[in-house]
C-alpha cells in the first residue's frame, strides 16, 4: 500500500528484485468501474488477480502463498550460490480477507479457512528456515517474523483471527489493533526461548538492520526507529523506556510509556458504520472506552496499566497518586514529541479513478491494458 504507480514501486526504493503486487488481493473487479489488481515480476506486470492468478472466493482455494514461497526460495538459493549477502522481505497476504489457502491446506485446521491460511503460512516459514539450515547459512542469517497489525475482527469468525485478551482489532489504536506477535531467530546469536518485554515497533527494524549490517544510519533526517541489537543479541533485560505513539490519520490517539498507556482520544468506528454491521470490537464493548463518537480526553487521558490490564478495561482512577505520576511522565514525553513534529504533505486526501491500475507497465505484451476514465479528482472519505 505504498503506492501503485511506477515511481512508488519497490524497485524505485532500494529493492533489486520484486515479485508480487502493490496491493492486497481485493476483487474480483469487472474492469469497467475498477480494474483487477496487477501482479508484477520486477518492472513488468505478468497478470492480474482473479484473471491470471486464481482465487476461488467460494472454496477459498488459491496457490498464491506457494508461488510466493517458491519465489523466495529461488531468490535465497541464487544469492547463496553467488556468495552474495541478501535481504528478503517475504510478505504473504493469505490471512487478509478474502482468506485463501492452497488445496493441500484447505480444511486441514480446526479453525476453518483462516486457520488453514495460518497453517500454510507456518509451513512456508518453516520451509524458508529449513532451507537456510540446509544451505548451512543459518548462523549468518537474521530472521524476524511479525505482522503489520492485529487481527481484523471485522472479518471474524470465518475470515478473521483472534487477538486473545487484547481489546478490539485492526483499524483501532487499542491493543488488539496494534500489538503484534514478533519472533527473532538467529542460531548461535539469539538464545532459544528468551522473551523480552522491550516495547518495539516495525520502524525499529530499519535501524536494527543497519546496525547488523555494520552501516551507520543517515544523519540528514530524524529516524523513528531504535536499534534493538542489545535486546536481541545480548539478551539485555534492561528495558529502554522509550515511548510508542499510536496514530489514526494525523491524530495522536494514545501513547505508551513502559507498562502504561494513555488514551488522548477513543474511537472504534462511527455509529453509522456500526449500525450497518461493521464492528471492530465484536463482543468487547467497554463503556466509555470503545466509543462510537470520536471522544477527546486530552485534558484527562484514560490511563491503563497494560501489565495488570492488557484488555484496557479498567482505567486508573484520576484521583490516585499513580495516575498523577504517570500523567506527569507521559505529558512531558508528549510535549517533546509534538514540539519536534514536522507536518507532512497529505497523500491520501484526494481520490481519482483515473489513476487506478488500468494500464500498468507490461500490460501491452499481455493485451491487458484497459482504458482509464477521464480524470475527475474528489476529496476522499475515509470513514475509519
C-alpha positions in Angstrom: 0.0 0.0 0.0 2.9 2.4 -0.6 1.5 3.5 -4.0 0.8 1.5 -7.2 2.2 3.9 -9.8 5.7 3.1 -11.2 7.5 5.8 -9.1 6.3 4.2 -5.9 7.0 0.5 -6.6 9.8 -1.4 -4.8 12.5 -1.2 -7.5 12.4 2.6 -7.2 13.0 2.3 -3.4 16.1 0.1 -2.9 14.9 -3.4 -3.9 16.8 -5.2 -6.7 14.1 -7.7 -7.4 10.4 -7.9 -6.8 7.7 -10.5 -7.3 4.2 -9.5 -6.1 1.6 -6.9 -6.1 1.3 -3.3 -5.0 -1.9 -4.0 -3.1 -3.8 -6.8 -1.4 -5.8 -9.4 -3.4 -9.0 -7.4 -3.4 -11.6 -8.2 -6.1 -12.7 -9.5 -8.4 -13.5 -6.3 -10.3 -15.1 -6.1 -13.7 -12.6 -3.9 -15.5 -15.1 -1.1 -16.3 -15.5 0.7 -13.0 -12.4 -0.8 -11.4 -9.6 -2.9 -12.8 -8.3 -6.1 -11.1 -5.0 -5.6 -9.3 -1.8 -6.5 -11.2 0.9 -8.9 -10.2 4.5 -7.9 -11.2 7.8 -9.6 -11.9 10.2 -6.8 -11.4 9.2 -3.9 -13.6 6.5 -5.6 -15.7 3.0 -6.8 -14.9 2.6 -10.5 -15.6 -1.1 -10.8 -15.0 -3.9 -9.7 -12.7 -5.5 -11.3 -9.6 -8.6 -13.4 -10.3 -7.8 -13.4 -14.1 -4.4 -14.9 -14.3 -3.7 -15.5 -10.6 -6.7 -17.5 -9.5 -8.5 -17.0 -6.2 -11.7 -19.0 -5.7 -13.8 -17.0 -3.3 -16.3 -19.8 -2.9 -13.9 -22.5 -1.8 -11.0 -20.3 -0.6 -8.5 -22.1 -2.9 -5.5 -20.2 -4.3 -1.9 -21.1 -4.9 -0.5 -17.6 -4.2 1.2 -18.5 -0.9 3.0 -21.4 -2.7 4.0 -19.0 -5.6 5.5 -16.5 -3.1 7.3 -19.3 -1.2 8.8 -20.7 -4.5 10.0 -17.2 -5.5 11.5 -16.6 -2.0 13.3 -20.0 -2.0 14.6 -19.4 -5.5 16.0 -15.9 -4.5 17.8 -17.3 -1.4 19.3 -20.2 -3.5 20.6 -17.8 -6.2 22.1 -15.4 -3.7 23.8 -18.2 -1.8 25.1 -19.8 -4.9 26.6 -16.4 -6.0 28.0 -16.0 -2.4 26.1 -12.7 -2.1 24.6 -11.3 1.0 20.8 -10.8 0.7 17.7 -9.2 2.2 14.4 -10.9 1.6 11.2 -9.2 2.5 8.6 -12.0 2.3 5.1 -10.7 2.8 2.4 -13.3 2.3 -1.2 -11.9 2.5 -3.3 -15.1 2.7 -4.7 -14.2 6.1 -6.2 -10.9 4.8 -9.8 -11.3 3.8 -10.7 -12.7 1.4 -8.7 -15.5 3.1 -7.3 -18.3 0.9 -5.1 -21.4 1.1 -3.8 -23.9 -1.4 -5.6 -27.2 -1.9 -3.3 -29.3 0.4 -4.1 -27.0 3.3 -7.8 -26.3 2.8 -10.0 -27.9 5.5 -6.9 -29.2 7.4 -7.0 -26.9 10.5 -9.5 -26.8 13.4 -10.0 -23.1 12.8 -11.7 -23.0 9.5 -10.4 -21.2 6.4 -8.5 -18.6 8.5 -6.7 -21.5 10.3 -5.9 -23.2 7.0 -4.2 -20.0 5.8 -2.2 -19.7 9.0 -1.2 -23.3 8.8 0.1 -22.7 5.3 1.9 -19.6 6.4 3.5 -21.6 9.3 4.6 -24.3 6.8 6.1 -21.7 4.4 8.1 -20.0 7.2 9.3 -23.5 8.2 10.4 -24.2 4.6 12.4 -21.0 4.5 14.1 -21.7 7.8 14.8 -25.3 6.7 16.4 -24.0 3.5 18.7 -21.7 5.4 19.8 -24.6 7.5 20.2 -26.9 4.5 22.4 -24.3 2.8 24.5 -24.0 6.0 23.9 -20.2 6.3 21.5 -20.1 9.3 24.3 -18.9 11.6 24.9 -16.0 9.3 21.2 -15.0 8.6 19.0 -12.9 10.9 15.2 -13.7 10.6 12.5 -11.6 12.0 8.8 -12.5 11.9 6.0 -10.1 12.7 2.7 -8.7 11.4 1.6 -5.3 10.2 -1.4 -5.0 12.6 -3.6 -7.0 15.0 -6.2 -9.4 13.6 -9.1 -7.9 11.7 -12.1 -8.8 13.9 -14.4 -7.3 11.3 -13.7 -10.5 9.2 -14.3 -12.9 12.1 -15.2 -15.6 12.8 -14.6 -17.2 9.4 -12.0 -15.0 7.8 -10.5 -13.2 10.8 -8.2 -14.1 13.7 -8.3 -13.5 17.4 -6.3 -11.0 19.5 -6.6 -13.1 22.6 -7.0 -10.8 25.7 -6.3 -7.6 23.8 -9.1 -5.1 23.1 -10.7 -4.7 19.7 -8.9 -5.3 16.4 -7.3 -3.9 13.3 -8.1 -0.3 12.4 -8.3 0.8 16.1 -5.5 2.1 18.4 -6.4 -0.3 21.2 -4.0 -3.2 21.9 -5.9 -5.6 19.7 -5.4 -3.3 16.7 -1.7 -2.5 17.3 0.0 -5.2 19.3 1.5 -8.0 17.2 3.5 -11.2 17.5 7.2 -10.9 16.9 9.9 -13.6 16.8 13.6 -13.1 16.1 15.7 -16.1 15.0 19.4 -16.4 14.6 21.0 -19.6 15.7 24.3 -19.1 17.7 23.4 -15.4 18.3 19.9 -15.3 19.8 19.4 -17.7 22.7 16.5 -20.1 22.2 13.3 -19.4 24.2 14.2 -16.0 25.5 11.4 -13.4 25.9 11.9 -9.7 26.0 9.4 -7.2 27.4 11.0 -4.3 25.4 8.3 -2.3 23.6 9.3 -2.1 20.0 7.8 -1.3 16.6 8.3 -2.2 13.0 10.2 1.1 12.4 12.9 -0.3 14.7 13.7 -3.0 12.1 15.3 -0.4 9.8 17.7 0.9 12.4 18.4 -2.6 13.7 19.1 -3.9 10.2 21.6 -1.1 9.6 23.4 -2.0 12.9 23.5 -5.7 12.0 25.0 -4.8 8.6 27.6 -2.5 10.2 26.1 0.6 8.4 25.7 3.9 10.2 22.2 5.4 9.9 21.8 8.5 7.7 22.3 11.7 9.8 20.4 14.1 7.5 17.0 13.1 8.8 15.2 12.0 12.0 14.7 8.3 12.4 11.9 7.0 14.5 13.4 3.5 14.8 15.6 2.3 17.7 18.5 -0.1 17.4 17.3 -3.4 19.1 20.6 -5.3 18.8 21.3 -5.0 22.5 18.0 -6.6 23.3 18.2 -9.3 20.7 21.8 -10.3 20.8 22.8 -9.7 24.4 19.5 -10.7 26.0 19.6 -7.3 27.7 17.0 -7.2 30.4 17.5 -3.5 30.9 14.5 -2.1 29.1 14.8 1.2 27.2 11.9 3.3 28.5 11.0 4.7 25.1 7.5 6.0 24.2 5.3 4.4 21.5 2.9 6.8 19.8 -0.4 5.5 18.4 -1.8 7.5 15.5 -5.0 7.3 13.5 -4.7 9.6 10.5 -2.8 12.6 11.7 -4.3 12.5 15.2 -2.3 11.1 18.2 -4.8 8.8 19.8 -2.6 7.2 22.5 0.9 6.9 24.0 2.6 4.0 25.7 5.4 4.5 28.1 6.7 1.4 29.9 3.7 -0.6 31.1 1.3 2.4 31.0 -0.8 3.5 28.0 -2.7 6.9 28.0 -5.6 7.4 25.5 -6.0 11.0 24.4 -8.8 10.1 22.1 -11.0 7.0 22.0 -12.9 5.7 18.9 -13.7 2.3 17.5 -15.8 3.3 14.5 -18.8 5.6 13.6 -22.3 4.9 14.7 -23.3 4.8 11.1 -20.8 2.0 10.2 -21.6 0.2 13.5 -25.4 0.2 12.7 -24.6 -1.2 9.3 -22.9 -4.2 11.0 -19.3 -3.0 10.8 -17.8 -3.8 14.2 -14.1 -3.5 15.1 -14.7 -4.8 18.7 -17.2 -7.7 18.5 -18.2 -8.9 21.9 -15.8 -6.4 23.6 -17.7 -3.2 24.1 -16.2 -1.3 27.1 -18.3 1.7 28.1 -16.6 5.0 27.7 -13.6 3.3 26.0 -14.7 1.7 22.8 -16.7 4.8 21.8 -18.5 5.3 18.5 -18.1 9.0 18.8 -14.6 10.4 18.5 -14.2 11.2 22.1 -11.5 13.6 23.3 -9.6 13.0 26.6 -6.7 15.4 26.1 -7.3 17.2 29.4 -7.7 14.0 31.4 -6.4 10.9 29.4 -7.7 7.4 30.1 -4.7 5.6 31.5 -4.3 1.8 31.7 -1.6 -0.4 33.3 -1.1 -2.9 30.5 0.7 -5.4 32.7 -2.3 -5.7 35.0 -5.0 -4.9 32.5 -3.9 -5.9 28.9 -7.6 -5.7 27.8 -7.8 -2.0 28.6 -11.0 -2.4 30.6 -10.2 -0.7 33.9 -8.7 2.8 33.6 -6.8 4.1 36.6 -8.7 6.4 38.9 -7.7 10.0 38.2 -7.7 10.6 42.0 -4.8 8.2 42.7 -1.2 9.1 43.1 -0.3 6.5 40.5 -2.5 8.3 37.9 -1.0 11.7 38.7 2.6 10.4 38.5 2.1 8.5 35.2 0.3 11.5 33.6 3.2 13.8 34.6 5.7 11.5 32.9 3.7 10.9 29.8 2.7 14.6 29.4 6.4 15.5 29.3 7.0 12.9 26.6 4.0 14.1 24.5 5.1 17.8 24.8 8.6 16.9 23.5 7.1 14.8 20.7 4.7 17.4 19.5 7.4 20.1 19.6 9.5 18.2 17.2 6.8 17.1 14.7 7.1 18.4 11.1 3.8 18.2 9.3 3.9 16.1 6.1 2.1 16.7 2.9 -1.2 14.7 2.9 -1.0 12.0 0.2 -4.3 10.2 0.7 -6.7 13.2 0.7 -7.6 13.2 -3.0 -9.1 10.3 -4.9 -9.2 9.8 -8.7 -10.5 6.7 -10.5 -8.2 7.6 -13.5 -5.1 6.6 -11.6 -6.1 3.1 -10.8 -4.3 0.0 -12.3 -5.8 0.4 -15.8 -2.6 0.2 -17.8 0.3 -0.9 -15.7 3.8 -1.3 -17.2 3.9 -4.6 -19.2 0.1 -4.7 -19.9 0.7 -4.2 -23.7 2.6 -7.5 -24.0 -0.3 -9.3 -22.3 -3.0 -7.5 -24.1 -4.4 -6.5 -20.7 -4.4 -2.7 -20.9 -7.7 -1.1 -20.0 -8.8 2.4 -21.0 -8.9 4.7 -17.9 -11.9 7.0 -17.3 -11.4 10.8 -17.5 -9.6 12.2 -14.6 -12.0 13.7 -12.0 -10.5 14.0 -8.6 -12.6 14.3 -5.5 -11.9 14.7 -1.7 -11.6 11.1 -0.3 -13.9 10.0 2.5 -12.1 7.7 5.0 -14.8 6.5 7.4 -12.4 4.6 9.6 
